[in-house]
Amino acid sequence: MDFISTLLIAIALAMDAFSVSLTKGFTLKNIKKSQILWFAIFFGGFQAMMPIIGWFAGTQLEWIVSAIAPWVAFILLALIGANMIRESLSEDDEAEEEDKFSFKELTLLAIATSIDAFAVGVTYAVLKTDIIIPVIAIGVVAFLFTIVGIILGKKIGNYFEDKMEIVGGIILILLGIKILLEGLGILVL
């Protein structure tokens, strides 16, 4: 597979991480540079790790991935999005709650946004394509898109204040629905 195709695949895979990063930029008002780096490391790392796992799994698990992965991503993103909406509508307006950084949530988001990268790894195995260059490209692009997404989300979020947490939750739920519909073959984008 040529480098342009690999780069396009990396960009397509990074769009979920970018969308989620955008919502985190909206909602984490006092996010620190170290936290932005953790988001980028987790999202880039999981995006790079999942194709490797998929490549090793090869065709043995292809039917399981295509059947279950969209549901897992949908459930994780819908739960996290619903929780964001619930928290934004709660009576308690403590700034500390809004800015809560959680490795547990970060891990769940990284898994949910990188499940499709697992399927790409399976595809590379079926095509008998070398995995090293694609993995590097996928990880680096996701890393960079995550940083840009958080910074852009923070700038946009400053203009709209508290309403962005609701918007962020809705975006996560819609992203989960999109992944599910694509996985079921109902939506092709």
C-alpha positions in Angstrom: 0.0 0.0 0.0 1.4 3.4 -0.9 2.1 6.2 1.6 -0.7 8.4 0.4 -3.3 5.6 1.0 -1.7 4.9 4.4 -1.9 8.6 5.3 -5.5 8.8 4.3 -6.3 5.8 6.4 -4.5 7.4 9.4 -6.4 10.6 8.9 -9.7 8.8 8.7 -9.0 6.8 11.8 -7.9 10.0 13.7 -11.2 11.8 13.1 -12.9 10.0 16.0 -10.0 10.9 18.3 -10.2 14.5 17.0 -14.0 14.7 17.6 -13.6 13.4 21.2 -10.6 15.7 21.8 -12.7 18.7 20.6 -15.4 17.9 23.1 -12.8 17.5 25.9 -11.4 20.9 24.9 -14.9 22.3 25.2 -15.5 20.9 28.7 -12.1 20.9 30.5 -11.8 24.6 31.1 -8.5 24.5 33.1 -6.8 21.6 31.2 -3.1 21.5 31.7 -0.4 20.9 29.1 0.4 17.6 30.8 -3.2 16.5 30.5 -3.3 17.4 26.8 -0.2 15.3 26.4 -1.8 12.4 28.2 -4.8 12.6 25.9 -2.5 12.6 22.8 -0.4 9.7 24.2 -3.5 7.6 24.9 -5.3 8.3 21.7 -2.2 8.0 19.5 -1.0 5.0 21.5 -4.3 3.1 21.3 -4.7 4.0 17.6 -1.2 2.6 16.9 -1.6 -0.5 19.2 -5.0 -1.6 17.8 -3.9 -2.3 14.2 -1.0 -4.4 15.6 -3.4 -6.5 17.6 -5.7 -6.7 14.6 -2.9 -7.7 12.3 -1.8 -10.5 14.6 -5.4 -11.7 15.0 -5.6 -11.7 11.2 -8.6 -13.4 9.6 -9.2 -15.6 12.6 -11.3 -13.0 14.4 -12.5 -10.9 11.5 -16.2 -11.9 11.8 -16.1 -11.1 15.6 -14.6 -7.7 15.0 -17.1 -6.7 12.4 -20.0 -7.9 14.5 -19.1 -6.7 18.0 -16.7 -3.7 17.7 -19.3 -1.2 16.5 -21.6 -2.1 19.5 -18.7 -1.7 22.0 -17.7 1.7 20.6 -21.4 2.9 20.6 -22.0 1.8 24.2 -18.8 3.4 25.5 -19.4 6.7 23.7 -23.1 6.8 24.5 -22.5 6.2 28.2 -19.7 8.8 28.4 -21.8 11.3 26.4 -24.9 10.8 28.5 -22.8 11.2 31.6 -21.4 14.5 30.3 -25.0 15.8 29.6 -26.2 14.6 33.0 -23.3 16.4 34.8 -23.9 19.6 32.9 -27.6 19.6 33.8 -27.0 18.8 37.5 -27.6 21.4 40.2 -24.0 21.3 41.4 -21.9 23.9 39.4 -18.6 23.2 41.0 -15.7 24.1 38.6 -13.6 21.3 40.1 -16.2 18.7 38.9 -16.1 20.1 35.3 -12.3 20.0 35.2 -12.0 16.5 36.6 -9.3 14.6 34.6 -9.8 10.8 34.8 -7.4 8.2 33.4 -10.4 5.7 33.6 -12.5 7.9 31.3 -9.4 8.6 29.1 -8.8 4.9 28.7 -12.4 4.2 27.8 -12.4 7.0 25.3 -9.2 5.8 23.7 -10.5 2.3 23.4 -13.9 3.5 21.9 -12.2 5.7 19.3 -9.6 3.1 18.3 -11.7 -0.1 17.8 -12.0 0.6 14.0 -8.1 0.7 13.9 -8.3 -3.0 15.1 -10.4 -3.8 12.0 -7.8 -1.9 9.8 -5.1 -4.1 11.3 -7.1 -7.2 10.3 -7.4 -5.8 6.8 -3.7 -5.3 6.6 -3.2 -9.0 7.6 -5.6 -10.2 5.0 -3.9 -8.1 2.3 -0.5 -9.4 3.6 0.7 -5.8 4.0 3.6 -4.7 6.2 2.2 -3.1 9.4 5.2 -1.0 10.6 4.8 2.2 8.5 1.0 2.3 8.8 1.2 1.9 12.6 3.6 4.8 12.9 1.5 7.0 10.6 -1.7 6.1 12.4 -0.2 6.8 15.9 1.4 10.0 14.9 -1.6 11.4 13.1 -3.9 10.5 16.0 -1.4 12.1 18.4 -1.3 15.4 16.5 -5.1 15.5 15.8 -5.8 15.0 19.5 -3.7 18.0 20.4 -5.2 20.2 17.7 -8.7 19.0 18.7 -8.3 19.9 22.4 -6.7 23.3 21.7 -9.4 24.1 19.1 -12.2 22.9 21.4 -10.8 25.0 24.3 -10.8 28.1 22.1 -14.4 27.5 20.9 -15.5 26.4 24.3 -14.4 29.7 25.9 -17.0 31.5 23.7 -19.9 29.3 24.6 -19.1 28.5 28.3 -21.2 25.9 30.0 -23.4 24.9 27.0 -20.4 23.2 25.4 -20.6 20.3 27.9 -24.1 19.4 26.6 -22.9 19.8 23.0 -19.9 17.6 23.7 -22.1 14.9 25.2 -24.4 15.0 22.2 -21.3 14.8 19.8 -20.1 11.7 21.6 -23.5 10.0 21.4 -23.8 10.9 17.7 -20.3 9.7 17.0 -21.2 6.4 18.8 -24.4 6.1 16.6 -22.4 6.8 13.5 -19.8 4.1 14.3 -22.7 1.6 15.0 -24.5 2.4 11.8 -21.3 2.1 9.8 -20.5 -1.2 11.5 -24.0 -2.5 10.7 -23.6 -1.4 7.0 -26.5 1.1 7.3 -24.4 4.2 6.9 -21.5 4.5 4.5 -19.3 7.7 4.8 
